[in-house]
Amino acid sequence: MQIKESYRDVATTAGGEGTMRIHLFHPDIPNYPNARFPGVVVFSEIYQVTGPVQRLCRQIAGNGYICAAPSTYHEFTGPEPLAYDGPGTDAGNEWKITKQLSAYDEDAKLAVDTLISLPTCTGRIAATGMCLGGHLAFRCAMDPRVKAAVCYFATDIHSHSLGAGKNDDSLARAGEIKGELVMIFGKQDTHVPPTGRDLIRKTLHEKNVRFTFLELAWAEHAFIRDELSRGRYDPGTTKVELGEAGTGERVLEHVC
């Protein structure tokens, strides 16, 4: 399936008056201009809509979904991605805890609004994201219009430390998620430790959320990022003949 790429700049108010760029990745079937597709909001990691996020969007769009990827840090910078380096990491982490929680939620609402406004969208909406974006997809799933969400190694949910003041209410509000939820972590993830993953799983049970919880034995944080992931990219653990397991311990580096 072919893909057409474009963007929309939408007005925002929650973090101060401004605009947010939403990158659109639209399936295209030649000679069928009125074909309609479900939509997916794709939330990025702390580096905004980078090459790996764009490639993820293209993969999803190629399977028949319209993807909308918001530029998260529009209050602080332009829509361009941050570099996978020290300054880019520092800026992304700083803005993550400077941005107002209400502004994150407004971004999610506007992305869903944008998808639903498209005449080629069926109105069936899902959300996904990685790292920071996994947390934002989790919060987006609280929108009753969102039927499903897949959250990859979602950070800061267990520590309720997203946004200004580092005191988010994501776990407390988990019961608002009425669609189906999938949480995916690597068991070697240093950003969300075992106790944090246990807390998330326990809370989802208590809140009666319909969910699947996956922990991949050898995966680390950022395991789906195919660029500058410091050796952590794992394109398909189930597609590799592993042979006999080794006995050596690996020293894990706590990096974004």
C-alpha positions in Angstrom: 0.0 0.0 0.0 1.3 3.4 -0.9 1.5 6.3 1.6 1.0 10.0 1.3 2.7 12.3 3.8 1.6 15.7 4.9 1.0 17.8 8.0 -1.5 20.1 9.7 -0.7 22.9 12.1 -3.4 23.2 14.7 -4.0 25.9 17.3 -3.2 25.2 21.0 -4.1 27.0 24.2 -3.4 24.9 27.2 0.4 25.6 27.3 0.0 29.2 26.0 -1.4 30.2 22.6 0.5 28.6 19.7 0.4 25.9 17.1 1.3 22.2 17.1 2.3 20.4 13.9 0.7 17.0 13.4 2.5 14.8 10.9 0.1 12.7 8.8 0.9 9.4 7.1 -2.1 8.4 5.0 -2.6 5.1 3.2 -3.3 5.5 -0.5 -4.9 3.0 -2.9 -4.6 4.2 -6.5 -8.0 4.8 -8.2 -9.8 4.6 -4.8 -9.8 8.3 -3.6 -12.7 7.7 -1.3 -11.3 4.7 0.6 -11.6 5.1 4.3 -9.3 3.9 7.1 -9.1 3.8 10.9 -6.7 6.2 12.5 -3.8 5.9 15.0 -2.3 8.7 17.0 1.5 7.9 17.2 3.3 9.6 20.1 7.0 10.1 19.9 9.8 9.7 22.5 11.5 12.8 24.0 13.1 13.6 20.6 9.9 14.5 18.8 9.1 12.9 15.4 12.4 11.5 14.4 13.4 9.1 11.6 12.5 6.0 13.7 9.1 7.4 14.6 8.4 8.3 11.0 9.3 4.8 9.9 7.0 3.4 12.6 4.2 5.6 11.2 4.9 4.4 7.7 4.8 0.7 8.8 1.4 1.3 10.5 0.1 3.3 7.5 1.2 0.6 5.1 -1.2 -1.7 6.9 -4.2 0.5 6.3 -4.2 3.1 9.1 -4.0 6.9 9.0 -1.3 7.9 11.4 -1.2 11.3 13.2 2.1 12.1 15.0 2.1 15.3 17.1 5.2 17.3 17.6 5.1 17.2 21.4 7.4 20.1 22.4 5.7 22.9 20.3 5.6 25.2 23.3 9.4 25.2 23.4 10.8 24.6 19.9 9.8 24.0 16.3 8.5 20.7 14.8 11.9 19.5 13.8 13.2 16.4 15.7 15.8 16.7 18.4 19.2 15.0 17.8 20.0 11.7 19.5 22.9 13.3 21.4 23.6 14.9 24.8 22.0 18.3 24.1 19.0 16.7 22.5 18.5 14.3 25.3 18.9 17.1 27.9 16.4 19.3 26.2 13.9 16.5 25.8 14.1 15.5 29.4 13.9 19.1 30.6 10.8 19.9 28.5 9.2 16.7 29.5 8.9 17.9 33.1 8.3 21.6 32.2 5.3 21.1 30.0 1.9 21.2 31.7 0.0 18.0 32.0 -3.1 19.7 30.6 -1.1 20.7 27.5 -0.2 17.0 26.9 -3.8 16.1 27.2 -4.9 18.9 24.8 -2.3 17.7 22.3 -3.9 14.2 22.4 -7.4 15.5 22.0 -6.4 17.7 19.0 -4.6 14.7 17.4 -7.8 12.6 17.7 -9.9 15.5 16.5 -7.7 15.9 13.5 -8.0 12.2 12.5 -11.8 12.2 13.0 -12.1 15.4 10.9 -10.6 13.6 7.9 -13.3 12.5 5.4 -11.2 9.4 4.8 -11.2 8.3 8.4 -13.7 5.8 9.6 -13.8 7.4 13.1 -12.2 4.3 14.7 -9.2 5.5 16.6 -6.3 3.9 18.4 -3.1 5.2 20.0 0.5 4.0 20.3 3.9 5.4 21.3 7.3 4.7 22.7 9.0 5.9 25.9 7.4 9.3 26.7 5.0 8.5 23.9 4.0 5.3 25.5 2.9 7.3 28.5 1.1 9.7 26.3 -0.7 6.9 24.5 -1.8 5.6 27.9 -3.3 8.9 28.7 -4.8 9.3 25.2 -6.6 6.0 25.8 -8.7 7.7 28.5 -10.5 9.5 25.6 -13.6 7.4 25.1 -13.1 7.8 21.3 -9.9 5.7 21.5 -10.7 2.0 21.1 -7.3 0.6 21.7 -3.8 1.6 22.7 -0.4 -0.1 22.5 2.2 1.5 24.8 5.9 0.6 24.3 8.1 0.9 27.4 6.0 3.8 28.8 8.1 5.9 31.2 7.0 7.8 34.3 3.7 6.0 34.8 4.9 4.1 37.8 6.6 7.2 39.3 3.7 9.5 38.4 6.4 12.1 37.4 5.2 13.4 34.0 4.8 17.1 33.4 5.3 20.2 35.4 5.4 19.4 39.1 6.2 15.8 38.4 2.9 14.6 39.9 0.7 13.1 37.2 -2.5 11.2 37.8 -2.2 8.6 35.0 -2.4 5.5 37.3 -5.1 7.1 39.4 -7.2 7.7 36.2 -6.5 4.3 34.6 -10.0 3.2 35.2 -11.1 5.7 32.6 -9.6 3.5 29.9 -12.5 1.7 28.3 -10.8 0.4 25.2 -8.3 -2.4 25.1 -4.8 -1.7 26.3 -1.4 -3.4 25.6 1.6 -2.6 27.7 5.0 -3.8 26.3 8.2 -3.6 28.3 11.7 -5.2 28.1 12.6 -7.0 31.3 16.1 -5.4 31.0 14.6 -1.9 31.0 16.3 0.3 33.6 13.8 3.2 33.1 10.9 1.2 34.4 12.2 -1.3 37.0 10.4 -4.6 37.9 8.7 -2.9 40.9 7.4 -0.2 38.6 6.0 -2.7 36.1 4.4 -4.7 38.9 2.7 -1.5 40.2 1.3 -0.7 36.7 0.0 -4.3 36.2 -1.5 -4.4 39.7 -3.2 -1.1 39.2 -4.7 -2.1 35.9 -6.1 -5.2 37.5 -7.6 -3.2 40.3 -9.1 -0.7 37.9 -10.7 -3.5 35.8 -8.9 -2.3 32.6 -9.0 -4.8 29.8 -5.3 -5.2 29.1 -2.4 -7.4 27.9 0.9 -7.0 29.6 4.1 -8.2 27.8 7.6 -8.3 29.2 10.2 -9.5 26.7 13.0 -11.4 28.4 16.1 -9.8 26.8 14.8 -6.5 25.6 16.0 -3.2 27.0 14.6 0.3 26.9 14.2 1.7 23.3 14.3 -1.8 21.8 12.1 -0.8 18.8 14.2 2.3 17.9 16.2 1.4 14.8 18.6 4.4 15.0 21.2 5.3 17.6 19.8 3.0 20.2 23.2 2.1 21.5 22.9 -1.6 20.6 19.4 -2.0 22.1 17.4 -2.3 18.9 15.7 -5.7 18.7 13.7 -6.1 15.4 12.2 -9.4 16.3 13.2 -11.6 19.1 10.9 -14.4 18.0 12.4 -14.5 14.5 15.9 -15.4 15.6 17.4 -18.8 16.3 19.0 -18.2 19.7 20.9 -21.4 20.3 22.2 -22.2 23.8 22.0 -19.3 26.3 25.2 -17.9 27.6 26.0 -17.5 31.3 27.6 -14.0 31.2 26.0 -11.0 32.9 25.6 -7.8 30.8 26.2 -4.4 32.4 23.3 -2.2 31.6 23.7 1.4 30.7 21.0 3.8 32.0 20.6 6.0 28.9 17.7 7.5 26.8 
